[in-house]
Amino acid sequence: MSPAAAHVGWRRGLGGLLAVIVITATAPGGGVDVEADVLAAQQARVAAIGRATPAAVSIFAGESGGGSGVLLTRDGYAATNFHVVQSAGPAVTCGLADGRLYDAVVVGVDPTGDLAVIRLLGRDDFPVAEPADSDRVQVGDECFTIGNPFLLGTDLRPSVSAGIVSGVHRYQFPAGTILEYTDCLQVDAAINPGNSGGGLFDAAGRLIGINGRASFEKRGRVNVGAGYAISANQVRNFLGPLRAGRLCDHATLGATVATAVDGRVVVSDILESSDAWRRGLRYDDELVSLAGRPVRTVNAFKNVLGILPAGWQVPLVIRRDGRRRDLLVRLQGVHAPAKLAALAGGAAEEPRPGGSEPEVPAAVRAVYERRVGFVNHHFNVLERDRVAVGLAALRDSLPDGPWVLAGRIAAGGEFRIELADATASIDLPTGTSTLADDEAFDRQPVPPGSGGLLPALVLWRRLVVAGPAAVGQTMYWGTAPRDPATFTADAAGDLVDVLESAVAGVVARFGVDPAGRVVWIDLWASPEGDPCEVRLRWPDGDAAGGMPAAIDARFGGEPFATLVLDAAVVAEAPR
Amino acid sequence: MIGRCFVIVAVVLAARVAAAADPTPQLVAARAAKSVVKVYGAGGLRGLEAYQSGIILTPDGRIATAMSTVLDAEGIDCVLDDGRRFEATLVGFDPRRELAVLSIDAADLPAAVPAEGRAAAGARVLAVSNLFGVAVGDERASVQRGVIATVVPLEARRGAADAPYTGTVYVLDFTTNNPGSPGGALVDARGRLLGMIGKELRASASGIWLNYALPVDEVLAGCEAIVEGRAGMTTVAGATPFDLAILGIVLVPDLLDRTPPFVEALVPESAAVRAGLAADDLLIAVGGRAVGSRSAAERAVGAIAAGDPVRVTVIRAGAVVDVDLGPRPRVADAIPAPEATP
């Protein structure tokens, strides 16, 4: 019998005992259905724990301690806390309730959000936790934790503790560290040292959070009825950059907010170098909502900001002089990369001269690659190649040679675009622009006023026709909203993979949907300036491949043009 | 093992009985939290929290809370479940029950509905409080779930001093009495008020931290006594908490590095006179802790919470004499209020 089953068996035994006693105790008062109800509730709980337990991971990190984790994918990706793996080096040892030990490698970390992803090795059929929408969790809901409190899991039997949800959308400021718990779940289920990184589950046994923090005080470092879990929805938002092997940063608006005397949340300070400033955010503007979440208090603002990775573009609604304004703002990182690397320590940091390299255990050597700026570059290559496979699947439906896109402009007039490997041209009613291959793209942000629509389309074609390797130095950036303008933090956001390329003097990010279609391109001709934002609108329906129905281009927060493709002349052979 | 089974049975039975007629725990939690306020006052130093909890007793703004140093402030603020902030007036204290009544200028508040009669051991309860100050503004107070473990007289102490209340309390099987929790609500499965979460105390016999609540009938009786001016609490204005004059003791002038704490004189008709303290007594202990100097004696008195009993030990004519000075008076406006909490 596996340990998990043993656990269930113990519960069943207790249930039987209860049945006997309950019948005895309630016989005088009647009520023959009592035990059925009670046992049904008990069995439901036993079943939920039974479903969740196999995915529970006990993490042992040698001298630096250990903690808990929870498996998310069948190929072994598991979530835990940053502080569990912070001092562990690239490898940890993990025990599952099946009674077996697995080697695991650290994939990516998010020091501010106290999250990390590790990958357990050796199987492609790991049991996984079923995630739930943590924004639907209510105070009073039943919940339970599974983990490795006090590292008791050395017998590979995870501990279960039950309780209720005590609070939702809690904000816990960084207490002497950079670990900031935003929008977290508060529970009275016991969360003790060692539970860190383990799963918090709802009554149905679905994953609603990652335990990581508790209020401790004069009674010592043991549970006193107030534990905190990172919401499953925050984990979902950060999973992309974590799987990318990256050192993830949290987001800032580039502005601070404060509560005005009348209770409104207003901008109290703002950086003029921020995207929010360029989009028009100013001092004393009242914040109405961010990423679809109402902002009625400073904590509410910090909560929604804290669940969004740096670099995402999200809607911001403000009120000024009684009038509502809708902005689309790009969130910037909280930390300078070198500062974050120093805070996180480990592989992402620049090697110190004369410093000794940490030894990489043999068990993970094949899945670990040290590179500055990454936690484990091996996984970046893995994810980039995965996206490349998706892109390649559509290649057959497209012409290999130069492309010709033609059609009408939504605002009036016609357009014609020719795209070749390094040269391109675009005919618009306002004139013709060409892209020369003997000059860097950052010097040719054409057509004028677009911020670089033509180079963006050239790179798009290159990516689609020849793959990421053809677009300069390309890495997997993570995931980001498919449609930033409609993204809301409360819904299961529609996220797409993002590749980032540095090529010909520009930086471009490509959003790639699960079907392998590029759905947007952001191209920066200048690192401090605004990117050209290209949105590719694909025809409805399942038919992948072919060409988009329309292309929107924006620059500096203003629409440049909407190009509606005429399918009849799309992708014709070269002239 | 058998006893444990019976506790489990009781829990299961309570759950079964509750299931038939009760609203969902989510609804009960939401409703109960509407009657709990976050109280902000003095503190933030010496490990004392500047926040606690309170329970709305009447729709016109009468609030029960725990008597503590948090209330030693010029401005006491109450933040309601909906985020509204009110400055509160301190109506008074009941030092025996360690209760206080606050009043805010409001109407149509969601007052707690008291349960009738006492709950029994095994009853399923929710505790709703501002524990650890986790919730601010319109964020809902924290909700915990557990069971009444037993209903017994309180035998507890804070530091070396015995707790003044020795009546019946609900002892709870979950960690309710945290920083910020005192003054919070204990409610039954239907959301009716069973009691008020008490201050952080240790059991006299074992020294372990207690989780307990004052039964609602005691809360209401105490609040009534306070409102009617019967609770009896001396307030001394214009003194510091470290001033032994609040007890009626005048020590010899502090001339040396370690001036021996001899009693020089007594304030007429003071607690010290009534307790039988005399001039030339040498203070050697306050609340069971040795004091070797005048300044140490002052610090020791300052560490005793208002309303807690003060016991001193003196040497008089070569003999050791214990003197009970009664509850330490409250010092009005002694500790500056911290900045408003968001």
HADDOCK unambig.tbl for C-alpha pairs under 7 A between the chains (distance, minus, plus):
assign (segid A and resid 22 and name CA) (segid B and resid 9 and name CA) 6.60 0.50 0.50
assign (segid A and resid 34 and name CA) (segid B and resid 16 and name CA) 6.77 0.50 0.50
assign (segid A and resid 38 and name CA) (segid B and resid 12 and name CA) 6.92 0.50 0.50
assign (segid A and resid 38 and name CA) (segid B and resid 16 and name CA) 6.68 0.50 0.50
assign (segid A and resid 138 and name CA) (segid B and resid 26 and name CA) 6.63 0.50 0.50
assign (segid A and resid 139 and name CA) (segid B and resid 26 and name CA) 5.74 0.50 0.50
assign (segid A and resid 139 and name CA) (segid B and resid 29 and name CA) 6.82 0.50 0.50
assign (segid A and resid 140 and name CA) (segid B and resid 25 and name CA) 5.28 0.50 0.50
assign (segid A and resid 140 and name CA) (segid B and resid 26 and name CA) 4.32 0.50 0.50
assign (segid A and resid 140 and name CA) (segid B and resid 29 and name CA) 6.11 0.50 0.50
assign (segid A and resid 141 and name CA) (segid B and resid 26 and name CA) 6.37 0.50 0.50
assign (segid A and resid 164 and name CA) (segid B and resid 144 and name CA) 6.80 0.50 0.50
assign (segid A and resid 164 and name CA) (segid B and resid 145 and name CA) 6.69 0.50 0.50
assign (segid A and resid 166 and name CA) (segid B and resid 142 and name CA) 5.03 0.50 0.50
assign (segid A and resid 166 and name CA) (segid B and resid 143 and name CA) 4.34 0.50 0.50
assign (segid A and resid 166 and name CA) (segid B and resid 144 and name CA) 5.72 0.50 0.50
assign (segid A and resid 167 and name CA) (segid B and resid 142 and name CA) 5.55 0.50 0.50
assign (segid A and resid 167 and name CA) (segid B and resid 143 and name CA) 6.82 0.50 0.50
assign (segid A and resid 188 and name CA) (segid B and resid 144 and name CA) 5.80 0.50 0.50
assign (segid A and resid 224 and name CA) (segid B and resid 175 and name CA) 5.32 0.50 0.50
assign (segid A and resid 225 and name CA) (segid B and resid 175 and name CA) 5.38 0.50 0.50
